């Protein structure tokens, strides 16, 4: 089996199973994780500690439904800064709490940002804050048929 390497040693199939289990339920107990992967709880705790220290696990989070908080509209914004304004646009985007994700990308647009807002008027006001520095194109998200998930860990293990 092909093994991935990280700073503290190989990333093996047990590590992959731990990552998948934590992605399913980040609140799972060490004892329950140990039962799932067939190791002792101290061994699992040590593996998790190594994965955290190596930067493979970068944090634990909670998923929140924005609509349940009164933010039912989500949109992708494609953003193309006017010449010389790329750093300013990055600064503006980072300062807007409605922007819940943003990537700098290749191609005609420099940024793709995901926004969550309460109304179309709020989306318009948000776009207006970016407009002095960039051209935008927005797409309202109707649904998300593929939820956020881990990278394809099974492809990283190689043939069995």
C-alpha positions as MATLAB code, in Angstrom:
seq = 'XXXXXXXXXXXXXXXXXXXXXXXXXXXXXXXXXXXXXXXXXXXXXXXXXXXXXXXXXXXXXXXXXXXXXXXXXXXXXXXXXXXXXXXXXXXXXXXXXXXXXXXXXXXXXXXXXXXXXXXXXXXXXXXXXXXXXXXXXXXXXXXXXXXXXXXXXXXXXXXX';
ca = [
       0.000    0.000    0.000;
       1.280    3.452   -0.908;
       1.719    5.626    2.182;
       1.569    9.382    2.357;
       4.264   11.113    4.354;
       3.882   13.961    6.739;
       6.365   15.511    9.093;
       5.939   12.916   11.866;
       5.845    9.806    9.697;
       3.590    7.924    7.317;
      -0.090    8.649    6.933;
      -1.520    5.133    6.841;
      -4.967    3.598    6.399;
      -5.668    3.893   10.153;
      -4.944    7.625   10.009;
      -7.288    7.871    7.009;
     -10.016    6.059    8.986;
      -9.504    8.421   11.923;
      -9.783   11.461    9.641;
     -12.974   10.112    8.055;
     -14.520    9.334   11.463;
     -13.650   12.792   12.795;
     -15.114   14.393    9.666;
     -18.364   12.501   10.294;
     -18.458   13.489   13.968;
     -15.766   15.766   15.386;
     -17.278   15.278   18.864;
     -16.775   11.517   18.861;
     -15.014   10.244   21.978;
     -11.523    8.810   21.817;
     -12.907    5.511   23.122;
     -15.486    5.338   20.315;
     -12.812    6.221   17.748;
     -10.592    3.499   19.157;
     -13.385    0.932   18.753;
     -13.963    2.042   15.141;
     -10.328    1.669   14.102;
      -9.371   -1.251   16.335;
      -6.757    0.488   18.478;
      -6.497    1.424   22.135;
      -7.759    4.842   23.216;
      -4.205    6.032   24.118;
      -2.948    4.975   20.670;
      -5.779    6.886   18.995;
      -5.129    9.967   21.142;
      -1.429    9.858   20.182;
      -2.227    9.542   16.468;
      -4.637   12.469   16.653;
      -2.038   14.549   18.507;
       0.545   13.772   15.772;
      -1.929   14.642   13.020;
      -2.702   17.958   14.746;
       0.975   18.803   15.278;
       1.770   17.981   11.653;
      -0.993   20.303   10.442;
      -3.022   17.503    8.866;
      -5.858   18.260   11.312;
      -6.102   22.034   11.470;
      -9.133   22.387   13.722;
     -12.553   21.195   14.747;
     -15.714   23.025   13.860;
     -19.472   23.120   14.026;
     -21.768   23.322   11.010;
     -24.534   25.895   11.255;
     -27.547   26.315    8.975;
     -27.485   30.037    8.029;
     -31.200   29.940    7.142;
     -31.993   28.917   10.732;
     -30.262   32.141   11.812;
     -32.300   34.289    9.427;
     -29.752   34.261    6.591;
     -31.577   32.279    3.883;
     -29.775   33.665    0.817;
     -26.374   32.401   -0.243;
     -24.531   33.564   -3.331;
     -21.233   33.105   -5.110;
     -19.552   36.338   -6.123;
     -16.969   36.342   -8.887;
     -14.774   39.369   -8.337;
     -12.338   41.023  -10.725;
     -10.422   43.932   -9.123;
      -9.765   47.015  -11.204;
      -6.047   47.419  -11.984;
      -3.976   48.066   -8.872;
      -6.794   47.250   -6.432;
      -6.221   43.535   -5.758;
      -4.808   44.054   -2.226;
      -7.627   46.486   -1.396;
     -10.279   44.040   -2.631;
      -8.757   41.249   -0.514;
      -8.860   43.600    2.490;
     -12.486   44.609    1.853;
     -13.603   40.985    1.424;
     -11.849   39.932    4.628;
     -13.627   42.729    6.522;
     -17.145   41.714    5.470;
     -18.715   39.174    7.857;
     -21.240   38.184    5.196;
     -18.375   36.675    3.188;
     -18.132   33.182    4.671;
     -15.541   31.793    2.239;
     -13.236   33.322   -0.335;
     -10.578   31.934   -2.651;
      -8.097   33.695   -4.894;
      -8.311   31.925   -8.228;
      -6.763   31.864  -11.673;
      -8.663   32.977  -14.747;
     -10.494   36.180  -15.543;
     -11.739   36.662  -11.985;
      -9.277   36.976   -9.129;
     -11.591   35.982   -6.277;
     -14.586   33.728   -5.796;
     -16.411   34.478   -2.562;
     -19.419   32.893   -0.915;
     -21.773   35.278    0.843;
     -24.671   34.572    3.195;
     -27.277   37.304    3.692;
     -30.805   37.881    4.970;
     -32.239   39.534    1.861;
     -31.576   40.563   -1.719;
     -31.232   44.130   -0.465;
     -28.453   42.975    1.884;
     -26.720   41.240   -1.024;
     -26.958   44.446   -3.056;
     -25.439   46.474   -0.197;
     -22.660   43.912    0.139;
     -21.837   44.077   -3.563;
     -21.905   47.878   -3.397;
     -19.081   47.751   -0.825;
     -16.880   45.913   -3.313;
     -17.903   47.839   -6.453;
     -15.589   50.848   -5.999;
     -12.622   48.491   -6.310;
     -13.808   45.628   -8.528;
     -16.271   44.308  -11.054;
     -18.548   41.573   -9.731;
     -20.801   38.887  -11.086;
     -23.100   37.085   -8.658;
     -24.942   33.769   -8.724;
     -27.613   32.925   -6.162;
     -27.219   29.430   -4.736;
     -30.430   27.424   -5.212;
     -29.230   24.273   -3.439;
     -26.026   22.439   -2.570;
     -26.266   18.868   -3.855;
     -22.706   18.101   -2.692;
     -22.159   19.085    0.942;
     -18.740   20.147    2.201;
     -16.608   17.055    2.610;
     -13.089   15.738    3.008;
     -10.724   15.378    0.073;
     -10.915   11.876   -1.476;
      -8.733   10.091    1.087;
      -9.327    6.690   -0.486;
      -7.553    7.857   -3.653;
      -4.458    8.787   -1.664;
      -3.925    5.277   -0.315;
      -3.164    3.700   -3.697;
      -4.014    0.151   -4.791;
      -4.829   -2.449   -2.163;
];
